[in-house]
Amino acid sequence: MKRGIFAVLVTVSLLFTGCLNDDDGYSMGDIWLGFGIVEDEQLFKVKLDGGQILVPVAFPDYLSSVPVVKKGDRVFLNYTVLDEKMNDAGEIEAYYVKINDYEKVLMKGILDITDAIEDSIGNDPIIVLDYWVSNNLLNLKLKYWGEQKKHFINLVKEPGVLTAGDQPFELELRHNDNNDNKSIAFVSFVSFKLDTLKINGLDSIRFKVSSKNYNNETITFEKVYKYSGNN
C-alpha cells in the first residue's frame, strides 16, 4: 500500500476536489488531489466526489499501462490537469489529466455484529485522524501500528431495523490486527457505504461512531448523512 504523499495531504485534497473550474491555462507544475469512483476501467475514467470527471491521458513511468481497476472501485488520485473537454453547449464535460500517483481505497458496507463474527471482527485499537462524509460514504483517515500481517477494518452496528427515533444511530469501528507486531505506524484511508442507514421519508439521518485508541479510551464523533427522502 502506497502511503507517502497521500498520507499527509488529505486535507489539501478536500479543498482541491471542489475547485476545478475554467482557467486561462493549466501548469504542469500544479498538483491536484482527490477521491473518486472509477466509472470506466478501460480508460481509468474517474468521477470525483465533487462531481468532476477525470479522463487520464498520461501515466507515471512506473505504470506500463492503465492501472488495473474495476468499475466502482474507490481511488485517491494525485494528478495534473492538462486540458478540458467541452460539450456542444460550451460547458466543461471532463478534464484531461496526467496521473502522477494513485491509491486504491478500501470501500465496504456496514456489518451487523453477531456472535458468529465477533472474534474475526476484532477489538484492537485504532486512531481516527480525520473523518468526513461525501455523497453516500463515510471516509476515514486511520492510523495504526503493525508490521507485515493483513489488518481488517470494519464498521458495525447492532442487528435490527433502524427507526427515526433511534438517532443518532450507534456504529462502532472495529480493528483486527491479527496479532501483528506493532513496529511500524501506518496511515490509510477507508470508505464505508451509508446507504443501509437510510430511512424512507427522511432526507437525512444522524449517526455516531465510536472506536478504541491505544490508550484504551473510547473516542466518538457524530455526523449527518444527507440524502433524498425519495430514495
Secondary structure in CASP SS format (residue, H / E / C, confidence):
PFRMAT SS
TARGET T0000
AUTHOR 0000-0000-0000
METHOD secondary structure of the structure
MODEL  1
M C 1.00
K C 1.00
R C 1.00
G H 1.00
I H 1.00
F H 1.00
A H 1.00
V H 1.00
L C 1.00
V H 1.00
T H 1.00
V H 1.00
S H 1.00
L H 1.00
L H 1.00
F H 1.00
T C 1.00
G C 1.00
C C 1.00
L C 1.00
N C 1.00
D C 1.00
D C 1.00
D C 1.00
G C 1.00
Y C 1.00
S C 1.00
M C 1.00
G C 1.00
D C 1.00
I C 1.00
W E 1.00
L E 1.00
G E 1.00
F E 1.00
G E 1.00
I E 1.00
V E 1.00
E E 1.00
D E 1.00
E C 1.00
Q C 1.00
L C 1.00
F C 1.00
K E 1.00
V E 1.00
K E 1.00
L E 1.00
D C 1.00
G C 1.00
G C 1.00
Q C 1.00
I E 1.00
L E 1.00
V E 1.00
P E 1.00
V E 1.00
A E 1.00
F C 1.00
P C 1.00
D C 1.00
Y C 1.00
L C 1.00
S C 1.00
S C 1.00
V C 1.00
P C 1.00
V C 1.00
V C 1.00
K C 1.00
K C 1.00
G C 1.00
D C 1.00
R E 1.00
V E 1.00
F E 1.00
L E 1.00
N E 1.00
Y E 1.00
T E 1.00
V E 1.00
L E 1.00
D E 1.00
E E 1.00
K E 1.00
M E 1.00
N C 1.00
D C 1.00
A C 1.00
G C 1.00
E C 1.00
I E 1.00
E E 1.00
A E 1.00
Y E 1.00
Y E 1.00
V E 1.00
K E 1.00
I E 1.00
N E 1.00
D E 1.00
Y E 1.00
E E 1.00
K E 1.00
V E 1.00
L E 1.00
M E 1.00
K E 1.00
G C 1.00
I E 1.00
L E 1.00
D E 1.00
I C 1.00
T C 1.00
D C 1.00
A C 1.00
I C 1.00
E H 1.00
D H 1.00
S H 1.00
I H 1.00
G C 1.00
N C 1.00
D C 1.00
P C 1.00
I C 1.00
I E 1.00
V E 1.00
L E 1.00
D E 1.00
Y E 1.00
W E 1.00
V E 1.00
S E 1.00
N C 1.00
N C 1.00
L E 1.00
L E 1.00
N E 1.00
L E 1.00
K E 1.00
L E 1.00
K E 1.00
Y E 1.00
W E 1.00
G E 1.00
E C 1.00
Q C 1.00
K C 1.00
K C 1.00
H C 1.00
F E 1.00
I E 1.00
N E 1.00
L E 1.00
V E 1.00
K E 1.00
E C 1.00
P C 1.00
G C 1.00
V C 1.00
L C 1.00
T C 1.00
A H 1.00
G H 1.00
D H 1.00
Q C 1.00
P C 1.00
F E 1.00
E E 1.00
L E 1.00
E E 1.00
L E 1.00
R E 1.00
H E 1.00
N E 1.00
D C 1.00
N C 1.00
N C 1.00
D C 1.00
N C 1.00
K C 1.00
S C 1.00
I E 1.00
A E 1.00
F E 1.00
V E 1.00
S E 1.00
F E 1.00
V E 1.00
S E 1.00
F E 1.00
K E 1.00
L C 1.00
D H 1.00
T H 1.00
L H 1.00
K C 1.00
I C 1.00
N C 1.00
G C 1.00
L C 1.00
D C 1.00
S E 1.00
I E 1.00
R E 1.00
F E 1.00
K E 1.00
V E 1.00
S E 1.00
S E 1.00
K E 1.00
N C 1.00
Y C 1.00
N C 1.00
N C 1.00
E C 1.00
T E 1.00
I E 1.00
T E 1.00
F E 1.00
E E 1.00
K E 1.00
V E 1.00
Y E 1.00
K E 1.00
Y C 1.00
S C 1.00
G C 1.00
N C 1.00
N C 1.00
END
